[in-house]
């Protein structure tokens, strides 16, 4: 079954001529479009010939995809709407895209315009390629939408695309790190293993006396106070572990990063004070909670600053109508 073409639409408060220049000029286009690393226009064989070009996309260091493209024509309506059609493809087998077609459209509005695109492509490798395209099509559609929002912010606010992408991907990298930190510390020493140090800190914070002072002179068949306190502490540790796992999953959500960073700016000093109150000897231990939480606290401040007004694919419409 053929999948629906990719559609992305966004409103911009910018002059039509600027939007046209920033999307049709290859040196400007390659700066905001995440799908391309470089775009090179080829010399026309005649003034009326379609504009041909080549492009490169760096997938990772040492790996890139090169392809070709052709602007098939431009259409201008009486109401000022402009349309630019495109034919593109790549011979490289590493690319899931074999060949495709699409268009850009610029629709004038009050004090700005609506900029939209729709394109589709054929995939390689038969049914296996179609199966992989379920993931790839979502990814390339997201990249298109994010790029459109970056262009919008460049035209409206003057923020350079490189600076926008740097803030965006650094925020994502820090978010992935915090997701791992909270998931690991919630799952490994609290839920799966119940590390004795975790239980000991909870007992001391609750003001429980030491286990030795609670040992009875003769062994009783029922649970001692120490056993009951241990049982309570382990349940609390388990609950804290579940809470940390849920907090870790919040970092995977597309929005709300700034709120999570601000919460950590408050939480990490409190966790540090709690750890020191539970066991003052931890201060002198290597890689202790004081130094670890201080590093995470500073990183939270950096993330809070970087995450202000990030570009987002959510700013675009992904369906017609």
C-alpha positions in Angstrom: 0.0 0.0 0.0 1.4 3.4 -1.0 1.9 5.7 1.9 0.7 9.3 1.9 3.1 12.0 0.7 5.0 14.2 3.1 3.2 17.5 3.8 4.5 20.4 5.9 3.0 23.9 6.2 4.0 26.9 8.3 2.9 30.5 8.6 5.6 33.2 8.6 5.6 36.9 9.3 8.1 37.8 6.6 8.0 39.4 3.1 7.4 37.1 0.2 10.6 38.2 -1.5 12.7 37.2 1.5 11.1 33.8 1.8 11.7 33.2 -1.9 15.3 34.3 -1.7 16.1 32.2 1.4 14.6 29.0 -0.2 15.7 29.4 -3.8 19.3 30.6 -3.2 21.3 27.4 -2.7 23.8 29.0 -0.3 21.0 30.2 2.0 18.9 27.1 1.5 21.6 24.7 2.7 22.0 26.7 6.0 18.5 26.1 7.3 17.4 22.8 5.6 18.5 19.9 7.9 18.1 17.4 5.0 21.0 18.9 3.0 24.6 19.7 3.9 25.5 21.4 0.6 23.6 22.3 -2.6 25.4 23.3 -5.8 23.6 24.8 -8.8 24.9 23.6 -12.2 25.3 26.0 -15.1 22.2 26.1 -17.3 22.5 24.9 -20.9 20.0 27.6 -22.0 18.1 30.4 -20.2 14.9 28.4 -20.4 16.3 25.1 -19.3 15.4 23.7 -15.9 17.8 24.5 -13.0 19.8 21.4 -12.2 21.8 20.9 -9.0 23.7 18.4 -6.9 23.4 17.9 -3.2 25.2 16.2 -0.3 23.9 15.1 3.0 26.4 14.0 5.7 24.8 11.2 7.6 27.7 10.8 10.0 31.5 11.4 9.9 32.9 9.6 6.9 29.4 8.7 5.5 27.5 11.0 3.1 24.8 10.7 0.5 25.0 12.5 -2.8 22.2 13.1 -5.3 20.8 15.2 -8.1 17.9 17.6 -8.4 16.1 19.6 -11.0 13.7 22.6 -10.6 11.1 21.7 -13.1 9.4 25.1 -13.2 7.9 28.1 -11.4 4.3 29.2 -11.5 2.9 32.5 -10.4 -0.9 33.1 -9.8 -2.7 36.4 -10.0 -3.2 36.4 -6.2 0.6 36.4 -5.7 0.9 32.7 -4.9 4.1 31.1 -6.2 4.9 27.5 -6.8 8.2 25.8 -7.5 8.2 22.1 -8.5 11.1 19.8 -8.0 12.4 16.4 -9.3 15.2 14.7 -7.2 17.0 11.4 -6.7 20.2 9.6 -5.9 22.0 6.7 -7.5 23.6 5.7 -4.1 22.4 2.4 -2.8 22.8 3.5 0.8 19.9 5.9 0.4 16.4 4.5 0.9 15.2 7.2 -1.6 15.6 6.3 -5.2 13.7 9.1 -6.9 11.0 11.6 -6.0 9.0 14.7 -6.9 7.4 17.5 -5.0 6.8 21.2 -4.8 7.1 24.3 -2.7 4.3 26.8 -2.5 4.3 30.4 -1.2 0.8 31.8 -0.4 0.6 35.5 0.6 -1.2 36.4 3.8 -1.6 39.6 5.9 1.9 40.7 6.8 3.4 37.4 5.8 2.8 34.2 3.9 2.1 30.5 4.3 5.0 28.3 3.1 4.3 24.7 2.4 5.7 21.7 0.7 4.5 18.3 -0.4 6.7 15.6 -1.8 6.8 11.8 -2.3 9.4 9.3 -3.5 10.0 5.8 -4.5 12.0 3.5 -2.2 14.6 0.8 -2.9 14.8 -2.8 -1.9 11.2 -3.9 -2.5 9.1 -4.9 0.5 12.1 -4.5 2.8 12.5 -0.9 1.7 8.8 -0.2 2.1 9.0 -1.6 5.7 12.0 0.5 6.5 10.3 3.6 5.0 7.7 3.5 7.8 10.5 4.8 10.1 12.4 6.8 7.6 9.4 8.7 6.3 8.5 9.8 9.8 12.1 10.9 10.3 12.4 12.9 7.0 9.0 14.5 7.6 10.2 15.5 11.1 13.4 16.9 9.7 11.4 18.9 7.1 9.1 20.4 9.7 12.0 21.3 12.1 13.8 22.9 9.1 10.7 25.0 8.3 10.5 26.3 11.8 14.2 27.2 11.8 13.7 29.1 8.5 10.7 30.9 10.1 12.8 32.0 13.1 15.6 33.1 10.8 13.3 35.3 8.8 11.3 36.6 11.7 13.9 37.0 14.5 17.2 37.0 12.6 18.6 34.0 14.6 21.2 32.1 12.5 20.2 28.5 11.6 23.5 27.2 12.9 22.9 28.8 16.3 19.4 27.3 16.4 20.5 23.8 15.5 23.4 24.0 18.0 21.0 24.9 20.8 18.5 22.3 19.7 20.9 19.3 19.5 22.8 20.3 22.6 19.6 20.4 24.5 18.6 17.0 23.1 22.0 15.5 24.0 21.8 16.8 27.6 18.2 15.5 27.8 19.3 12.0 26.8 22.1 12.2 29.4 19.6 13.1 32.1 17.2 10.4 30.9 20.1 7.8 31.3 21.2 9.2 34.7 17.7 9.1 36.3 16.8 5.7 34.7 20.0 4.1 35.8 19.9 5.4 39.4 16.2 4.5 39.7 16.5 1.1 38.2 19.9 -0.3 39.2 20.4 0.6 42.9 16.8 1.0 44.0 14.4 -1.3 42.1 16.6 -4.2 40.8 19.3 -4.5 43.5 18.2 -2.5 46.6 21.7 -1.3 47.4 22.4 -1.3 51.2 23.7 2.3 51.0 20.4 3.5 49.6 18.5 1.8 52.4 20.9 3.1 55.0 20.5 6.7 53.8 16.7 6.5 54.1 16.9 5.0 57.5 19.1 7.7 58.8 17.0 10.5 57.2 14.0 9.0 58.9 15.8 9.1 62.2 15.9 5.3 62.8 18.4 4.1 65.4 21.2 1.8 64.3 20.3 -1.8 63.8 22.7 -2.9 66.6 20.9 -0.9 69.3 17.6 -2.6 68.3 18.9 -6.2 68.5 17.0 -8.2 71.2 18.8 -10.1 73.9 17.1 -13.4 72.9 15.9 -14.3 69.4 12.1 -14.0 69.0 10.1 -15.8 66.4 8.4 -12.5 65.3 9.9 -9.6 63.3 12.1 -7.3 65.3 11.9 -3.5 65.2 15.0 -3.5 63.1 13.4 -5.9 60.6 10.3 -3.7 60.4 12.3 -0.5 59.9 14.4 -2.3 57.2 11.2 -3.4 55.4 9.8 0.2 55.5 13.1 1.7 54.3 13.3 -0.8 51.4 9.7 0.1 50.3 10.6 3.8 50.4 13.7 3.1 48.3 11.7 1.1 45.8 9.1 3.9 45.5 11.8 6.5 45.0 13.3 4.3 42.3 9.9 4.1 40.4 9.6 7.9 40.7 13.1 8.4 39.2 12.3 6.0 36.3 9.1 8.0 35.6 11.1 11.2 35.7 13.6 9.7 33.3 10.9 8.9 30.8 9.7 12.6 31.0 13.0 13.6 29.3 11.9 11.6 26.2 8.9 13.9 25.7 9.2 16.4 22.8 8.3 19.4 25.0 8.6 20.6 28.6 12.5 20.4 28.7 12.7 23.9 30.3 10.4 22.9 33.1 12.5 19.7 33.8 15.7 21.7 33.8 14.2 24.2 36.3 13.0 21.4 38.5 16.5 19.9 38.6 18.1 23.2 39.5 16.0 23.0 42.7 16.3 19.2 43.3 20.0 18.6 43.0 21.0 20.9 45.9 18.3 19.2 48.1 19.6 15.8 47.1 23.2 16.8 48.0 22.2 18.1 51.4 20.1 15.0 52.1 23.1 12.7 51.2 25.5 14.7 53.4 23.0 14.6 56.4 22.6 10.8 55.9 26.3 10.1 55.9 28.9 12.8 56.4 31.7 10.4 55.4 30.5 10.5 51.8 32.0 13.9 51.4 35.5 12.5 51.4 34.7 9.5 49.1 35.8 9.5 45.4 33.0 10.4 42.9 30.8 11.3 45.9 27.3 12.8 45.6 28.6 16.3 46.3 30.7 16.4 43.2 28.3 14.4 41.0 25.3 16.5 41.9 27.3 19.7 41.5 28.2 18.7 38.0 24.5 17.8 37.2 23.3 21.0 38.8 25.6 23.1 36.5 24.6 21.1 33.5 20.9 21.7 34.4 21.6 25.5 34.4 23.3 25.2 31.0 20.3 23.2 29.7 17.8 25.7 31.1 19.6 28.5 29.2 19.9 26.6 25.9 16.3 25.4 25.9 14.7 28.8 25.8 12.5 29.2 22.7 13.8 26.1 20.8 12.8 25.4 17.2 10.2 22.6 17.0 8.6 20.5 14.3 5.4 20.9 16.3 5.1 24.4 14.9 4.2 23.1 11.5 1.0 21.6 10.2 1.6 18.0 8.9 -1.8 17.5 7.2 -3.8 19.5 4.7 -6.8 21.4 5.9 
